[in-house]
Amino acid sequence: MCTCMTYTNGDFYFGRNLDLEYSFGESVVITPQNYSFSLRRAGQMRTRYAMIGMAAVAGDYPLYAEAVNEKGLCLAGLNFPGNACYQPYREGAENITPFELIPWILGQCAGAEEAEKLLENLNILDEPFSASMPLAPLHWMMADREKCLVLEATAEGLQVYENPVGILTNNPPFSYHLTNLRNYLNLTPGVPENRFAAGLKLTPYGQGMGALGLPGDVSPASRFVRAAFLKWNSVCEPEESASVTQFFHILDNVSMVRGAAVTSEGKCDITTYSCCVNADRGIYYYKTYGNSQIRAAVLGEEECQKSCLTVFGLENRQQIHYVNGPHVAKWEQ
């Protein structure tokens, strides 16, 4: 399970929680300009634009979970089991596998409107990366400052939705989430009015009662509503540190705590990592389940011009700053 969102507060931000019961070997990876991808059915592609995101690297191939390119176009894949349906090869179409989709779009498109034109002839191909790495059932959220789209490859074909909310979670399909959001239109971050009965003088007994009914569970539908409510009622100064902090606070409110959701195999679904990207400046911020200190990698000019991938391993050990006492706690030794 995952939650993805956009956020505009002066600069434009994009990020997500990646919720999974295991690590997939992820690192922060920069793919430079003019990097060569061997596409399964679409030949050789060289990237026009560099990108940064979280990926597992197999050989020299970055398998991105999400990424942002140097022009500010963002794309993330989220779990969509039971609904994702990929297709066999179709003559005359742009046959792109799910693991190729992020570099294929971000490597050649400067914005969402340009990318949307590519989708008109897209066939998402049912071919895994390898026999040991089967395809993940995904849908995707793509965004820039001007437009946000959801891509869902289902049995009915590729569905492309305008996303005015700037939020995506998992099942059911996106159209359900938009309809379900209407069930909560009476919620408010302010002081609620008495609508129960005109003859009864009922008043709130505490702060936050305008949001009674906001779902608190970790199901995809509930996380969608909660993330949307927090995002659209967010109050934050348009400053980088404040914006990034606010972004992570919103993601924290839809994160998965170990033990709160157990899979059918008996494994705990957790928020493996959370990320926030300043898409205007190319700064990728992240924190992990084991290390809540925010770290950052920059999509700099030097990395954009390299001929190889730049890979930054994650630091998963908790970082604690002691204000007194011994320099190293016993449990750190």
C-alpha positions as CSV (number, residue, x, y, z in Angstrom):
1,M,0.0,0.0,0.0
2,C,1.2,3.6,-0.7
3,T,0.1,7.2,-0.6
4,C,1.3,9.8,-3.1
5,M,0.6,13.5,-3.2
6,T,1.4,16.9,-4.8
7,Y,1.8,20.1,-2.8
8,T,2.3,23.6,-4.1
9,N,3.5,26.2,-1.5
10,G,5.5,28.6,-3.6
11,D,7.6,25.8,-5.0
12,F,6.0,22.6,-6.3
13,Y,6.5,19.4,-4.4
14,F,5.8,15.8,-5.1
15,G,6.3,12.7,-2.9
16,R,5.0,9.5,-1.4
17,N,5.0,6.9,1.3
18,L,6.1,3.6,0.0
19,D,4.3,0.9,2.1
20,L,5.7,-2.6,1.8
21,E,6.4,-5.6,4.0
22,Y,10.0,-5.8,2.7
23,S,12.9,-3.8,1.2
24,F,13.3,-4.0,-2.5
25,G,17.0,-3.0,-2.5
26,E,16.2,0.7,-2.9
27,S,18.6,3.6,-3.2
28,V,18.4,7.2,-4.3
29,V,19.4,7.1,-8.0
30,I,20.2,9.8,-10.5
31,T,19.9,8.9,-14.1
32,P,21.9,11.4,-16.2
33,Q,21.0,13.0,-19.6
34,N,21.7,10.9,-22.6
35,Y,21.6,7.7,-20.6
36,S,20.8,4.6,-22.7
37,F,17.9,2.3,-22.0
38,S,17.3,-0.9,-23.9
39,L,13.5,-1.1,-24.1
40,R,12.0,-4.5,-24.5
41,R,9.9,-3.8,-27.6
42,A,10.7,-0.1,-28.4
43,G,14.4,-0.3,-29.2
44,Q,17.1,1.9,-27.7
45,M,16.2,5.1,-25.9
46,R,18.6,7.9,-24.8
47,T,17.2,10.2,-22.1
48,R,16.8,13.8,-23.0
49,Y,16.3,14.8,-19.3
50,A,18.0,13.6,-16.2
51,M,15.9,12.3,-13.3
52,I,16.2,11.5,-9.6
53,G,14.2,9.1,-7.5
54,M,14.1,5.9,-5.5
55,A,15.1,2.8,-7.4
56,A,16.6,-0.7,-7.2
57,V,19.4,-1.0,-9.7
58,A,19.7,-4.3,-11.6
59,G,23.0,-4.2,-13.5
60,D,22.9,-0.7,-14.9
61,Y,19.1,-0.5,-15.1
62,P,17.3,1.7,-12.5
63,L,13.9,0.2,-11.6
64,Y,12.2,3.4,-10.3
65,A,9.4,3.4,-7.7
66,E,9.1,7.1,-8.3
67,A,11.2,9.9,-9.9
68,V,11.3,13.5,-10.9
69,N,13.1,14.9,-13.9
70,E,15.1,18.1,-14.3
71,K,12.1,19.8,-15.8
72,G,9.8,19.1,-12.8
73,L,7.7,16.3,-14.3
74,C,7.0,13.7,-11.6
75,L,5.8,10.1,-11.8
76,A,5.2,7.4,-9.1
77,G,3.9,3.8,-9.3
78,L,1.6,2.6,-6.5
79,N,0.3,-0.9,-5.7
80,F,-2.9,-1.8,-7.6
81,P,-3.5,-5.5,-7.1
82,G,-6.6,-7.2,-8.5
83,N,-7.2,-4.3,-10.9
84,A,-3.9,-3.8,-12.8
85,C,-4.1,-5.7,-16.1
86,Y,-1.2,-5.5,-18.6
87,Q,-1.5,-6.4,-22.2
88,P,0.3,-8.6,-24.8
89,Y,2.3,-6.9,-27.6
90,R,0.2,-4.8,-29.9
91,E,1.4,-3.9,-33.4
92,G,1.6,-0.2,-34.0
93,A,1.4,0.8,-30.4
94,E,4.0,2.1,-28.0
95,N,4.7,-1.1,-26.2
96,I,6.2,-0.2,-22.8
97,T,6.6,-2.5,-19.8
98,P,5.6,-1.2,-16.3
99,F,9.2,-1.1,-15.2
100,E,10.1,1.0,-18.3
101,L,7.3,3.5,-17.9
102,I,9.0,6.0,-15.5
103,P,12.2,6.4,-17.5
104,W,10.3,6.3,-20.8
105,I,8.1,9.3,-19.8
106,L,10.5,11.3,-17.7
107,G,13.4,10.8,-20.0
108,Q,11.7,12.5,-22.9
109,C,8.9,14.7,-21.6
110,A,9.3,18.2,-20.1
111,G,5.7,18.3,-18.7
112,A,2.5,16.5,-18.1
113,E,0.8,17.9,-21.1
114,E,3.5,16.6,-23.4
115,A,3.5,13.2,-21.6
116,E,-0.3,13.0,-22.0
117,K,0.1,12.9,-25.8
118,L,2.4,9.9,-25.5
119,L,-0.3,8.0,-23.5
120,E,-2.7,8.1,-26.5
121,N,-0.9,5.2,-28.2
122,L,0.5,3.5,-25.1
123,N,0.2,-0.3,-24.5
124,I,1.5,-1.3,-21.1
125,L,3.2,-4.6,-21.8
126,D,2.9,-7.8,-19.8
127,E,6.6,-8.7,-19.8
128,P,8.6,-9.0,-16.5
129,F,12.1,-7.6,-16.0
130,S,13.3,-11.2,-15.4
131,A,12.0,-14.6,-14.3
132,S,13.0,-13.8,-10.8
133,M,11.5,-10.3,-10.8
134,P,7.8,-10.6,-11.8
135,L,5.8,-7.5,-12.6
136,A,4.2,-5.6,-9.8
137,P,0.5,-4.7,-10.2
138,L,0.6,-0.9,-10.4
139,H,-1.2,2.3,-11.2
140,W,0.6,5.6,-11.5
141,M,0.3,9.3,-10.6
142,M,2.0,11.8,-12.9
143,A,2.2,15.5,-12.2
144,D,3.8,18.8,-12.8
145,R,2.9,22.2,-11.4
146,E,0.0,22.6,-13.9
147,K,-1.6,19.2,-14.2
148,C,-2.0,15.9,-12.3
149,L,-3.1,12.6,-13.9
150,V,-3.7,9.1,-12.9
151,L,-2.9,6.2,-15.2
152,E,-4.6,2.8,-14.7
153,A,-4.1,-0.2,-16.9
154,T,-7.1,-2.3,-16.4
155,A,-8.9,-5.1,-18.3
156,E,-10.9,-2.3,-20.1
157,G,-7.6,-0.8,-21.4
158,L,-5.6,2.2,-20.3
159,Q,-7.6,4.7,-18.3
160,V,-6.2,8.3,-17.9
161,Y,-7.9,10.5,-15.3
162,E,-7.5,14.1,-14.4
163,N,-6.7,14.3,-10.7
164,P,-7.9,17.6,-9.2
165,V,-7.1,16.3,-5.6
166,G,-3.4,15.6,-6.2
167,I,-3.6,12.4,-4.0
168,L,-3.4,8.7,-4.9
169,T,-3.5,5.6,-2.8
170,N,-4.3,2.0,-3.9
171,N,-7.5,0.0,-4.6
172,P,-10.3,0.6,-5.6
173,P,-9.8,2.5,-8.9
174,F,-9.3,6.2,-8.9
175,S,-12.9,7.0,-10.0
176,Y,-14.1,5.4,-6.7
177,H,-11.9,7.6,-4.6
178,L,-13.3,10.8,-6.2
179,T,-16.8,9.6,-5.5
180,N,-16.0,8.5,-2.0
181,L,-14.5,11.9,-1.2
182,R,-18.0,13.4,-1.4
183,N,-19.0,11.5,1.7
184,Y,-16.8,13.8,3.7
185,L,-17.8,17.2,2.2
186,N,-19.3,18.3,5.5
187,L,-15.9,18.1,7.4
188,T,-14.2,21.3,8.3
189,P,-10.9,22.2,10.1
190,G,-12.8,25.0,11.8
191,V,-15.3,25.2,14.6
192,P,-18.5,23.2,13.6
193,E,-21.9,24.7,13.6
194,N,-24.8,23.1,15.4
195,R,-26.9,21.4,12.7
196,F,-28.3,18.7,14.9
197,A,-31.4,20.5,16.0
198,A,-32.3,24.2,16.0
199,G,-33.9,23.9,19.4
200,L,-30.9,22.4,21.2
201,K,-28.0,24.6,22.2
202,L,-25.2,22.2,21.3
203,T,-21.6,23.5,21.3
204,P,-18.2,21.8,20.7
205,Y,-16.4,20.6,23.9
206,G,-13.0,20.6,22.2
207,Q,-10.9,21.6,19.3
208,G,-10.9,19.6,16.0
209,M,-14.6,18.5,16.3
210,G,-15.3,19.8,12.8
211,A,-13.4,16.8,11.5
212,L,-15.3,14.2,13.4
213,G,-15.8,11.4,10.9
214,L,-12.4,11.8,9.2
215,P,-11.4,8.1,8.8
216,G,-8.4,7.0,10.9
217,D,-7.7,3.5,9.6
218,V,-5.0,2.6,7.1
219,S,-7.1,1.3,4.3
220,P,-6.5,2.9,0.9
221,A,-9.9,4.7,0.8
222,S,-9.4,6.1,4.3
223,R,-5.8,7.2,3.6
224,F,-7.0,9.0,0.4
225,V,-9.6,11.0,2.3
226,R,-7.3,11.8,5.3
227,A,-4.4,12.9,3.0
228,A,-6.7,15.0,0.9
229,F,-8.2,16.7,4.0
230,L,-4.8,17.5,5.5
231,K,-3.3,18.7,2.2
232,W,-6.1,21.0,1.2
233,N,-6.4,22.5,4.7
234,S,-2.6,22.8,5.1
235,V,-1.3,26.1,6.5
236,C,2.4,26.6,6.0
237,E,4.8,29.5,5.3
238,P,6.2,29.4,1.7
239,E,9.7,28.6,2.8
240,E,11.7,25.5,1.9
241,S,12.3,24.1,5.4
242,A,8.7,24.7,6.5
243,S,7.3,23.3,3.3
244,V,9.3,20.1,3.4
245,T,8.5,19.7,7.1
246,Q,4.8,20.2,6.4
247,F,4.9,17.7,3.6
248,F,6.4,15.0,5.8
249,H,3.9,15.7,8.6
250,I,1.0,15.0,6.1
251,L,2.7,11.8,5.0
252,D,3.2,10.8,8.6
253,N,-0.5,11.0,9.1
254,V,-1.1,8.3,6.5
255,S,2.0,6.1,7.3
256,M,2.0,2.5,8.2
257,V,3.2,1.6,11.7
258,R,4.6,-1.9,12.1
259,G,1.9,-4.2,13.4
260,A,-1.1,-2.0,12.4
261,A,-1.6,-3.9,9.1
262,V,-0.6,-7.5,8.7
263,T,-0.7,-9.2,5.3
264,S,-2.4,-12.6,4.6
265,E,1.2,-14.1,4.7
266,G,1.5,-12.8,8.3
267,K,4.0,-10.0,7.4
268,C,3.7,-6.4,8.7
269,D,3.1,-3.7,6.1
270,I,5.2,-0.7,7.0
271,T,6.1,2.7,5.4
272,T,9.5,1.6,4.2
273,Y,10.4,5.2,3.2
274,S,8.8,8.6,2.7
275,C,10.0,11.1,0.2
276,C,9.4,14.7,-0.8
277,V,10.9,16.2,-3.9
278,N,11.1,19.9,-4.6
279,A,10.4,19.5,-8.3
280,D,11.4,23.1,-9.1
281,R,14.9,22.7,-7.6
282,G,15.6,19.0,-8.0
283,I,16.0,18.2,-4.4
284,Y,15.0,14.8,-3.2
285,Y,14.3,14.5,0.5
286,Y,13.7,11.2,2.2
287,K,13.4,9.4,5.5
288,T,13.1,5.7,6.3
289,Y,11.2,3.6,8.8
290,G,14.4,3.0,10.8
291,N,15.8,6.5,10.4
292,S,13.4,9.5,10.8
293,Q,16.1,12.1,10.1
294,I,15.4,13.8,6.8
295,R,18.2,13.4,4.2
296,A,18.5,15.1,0.8
297,A,20.2,14.5,-2.5
298,V,20.3,17.1,-5.3
299,L,19.9,16.6,-9.0
300,G,22.9,18.8,-9.7
301,E,24.6,19.8,-13.0
302,E,27.5,17.4,-12.4
303,E,25.3,14.4,-11.9
304,C,23.1,15.4,-14.9
305,Q,26.2,15.3,-17.2
306,K,27.7,12.0,-16.0
307,S,27.7,9.0,-18.3
308,C,26.7,6.6,-15.5
309,L,24.1,6.3,-12.7
310,T,24.7,8.1,-9.4
311,V,23.6,5.9,-6.5
312,F,23.2,7.0,-2.9
313,G,22.6,4.1,-0.4
314,L,20.0,4.7,2.3
315,E,21.0,5.3,5.9
316,N,18.5,3.2,7.9
317,R,20.0,3.5,11.4
318,Q,18.2,6.0,13.6
319,Q,20.2,9.3,14.1
320,I,19.7,10.7,17.6
321,H,21.3,14.0,18.8
322,Y,22.1,13.8,22.5
323,V,22.0,17.1,24.4
324,N,23.6,15.7,27.5
325,G,24.9,12.4,29.0
326,P,27.4,10.0,27.3
327,H,28.2,10.7,23.7
328,V,27.2,7.2,22.6
329,A,24.3,5.4,24.3
330,K,24.7,1.8,25.3
331,W,22.1,0.7,22.8
332,E,24.1,2.2,19.9
333,Q,27.3,0.3,20.8
